């Protein structure tokens, strides 16, 4: 059973994710800035440190490496929680969730930037 503090934290997190989702859908600048930041982190840290998915197809790996992906908020099928996901462009309909801790870092960065930049 969750206590009042846990419920309050969860509500705040859900509200922040909703704000980020709206910003990603309506403000191309935020979508682009977050995509560039994730692309940089993928290059510097490696996909295994950023993404939850392990076995990526070569087509997906190429799309991620070249920055050909969009950033969104969706439900992670393994956890059932909303978090940041990457959707490679092209014919790939796959959504790849970021690791929970990484998703939370980007979400916190969005909050600390005051929703004006990532």
N, C-alpha and C positions, 0 to 999 in steps of 0.2 A: 504494500500500500504506500502511496506517495504522500509525503507530508506537504504542508502549505508552501514551504520554501521550494520544494521540488516542482510543485505545480506552477508556482510563480515564474521560476526559471524557464520551465518548458513553454509557458505562455509567451514570455519575452522572446525566446528563441524563435517560436513560430511566427510571431509578429515581425521580427527582423527578417526572417526568411521570406515572408510575404512581401515586405517592402523591397527586398533585393530582387525578388522575382518580378515585381512590377517594374522596377527600374531597368532590369535587363530586357524586358519586353518593350519598354517605351522610350528608353534613352540609349541610342546606339553608341554614344561615347562611353557609357559605363560598360556595356557589353564588350566593346573593343579593348578598353583598358584592362578589364579583368581577364579577357582572353590572352592579351599580351603578357600579363603577369603569370598566368598559368603556363603559357608556352615557355617562358623564360625558366620557370621552376622545373618544368618537365625536362628541359635541356640540361639544366645545372644539377638537378637531384636525381633524375631518372624516373621513368614511369612507375617503377615498383615502389618508390617512396611517396608518390602523389596519388596514384590511382588504386582503387580497390580491386579492380579486375586484374587477373594474373595472365591469362592466356589470350593475348590480343592477336588478331589476324594481321598478316603483313600489311594489308590494305588499311586497317585501322591504325597501325603503328605509323605508316607513312603519312596518313592524314594528320595525326597528332603531332608528328615531328615537323611537318610543314606549316602548322598553325591553321590547318583547314578544319576547324571545328567551331561550334557555337557553345556557349555556356548557358546553362539553364538550371532551374530548380525542379526536381522531380522526386518521386518516392523511390528510395533504394529498395529493390525487391528483396534483398537479404535481411534488411533491418526493419523495413516498413516505415522508416522515418524519412522526412523530406531532407534533402541535402543538395549540394551543388553537383551537377552532372555535366559531362562533356558529350556532345553529339557530333561525331565526325561528319563532315560534309560529303555530299555525293550520294551514292546509292545505299550507303550504310544507314540503317534505321536503328542502330544500337546506341544506347545511352550508357555511358560509363561513369559510375559514381566515383567521386574523389574519396579518399580515405576520410573517415569521420573527422579526425583531428585537423586535417588539411582544410576540409570544408568549413569547419568552425573558425579556423584562422582567417580565411578569406571573408567569411561573414562578419567576423569581428572587425576586420579591416574596413569593411564597408560601413559599419556602424561608426567607427572612430573617425572616418573621413567625413562624417556628417551627410552621407548620401550624395555628396557632390562629386566625389571621385573615389576610385578604388585604391 
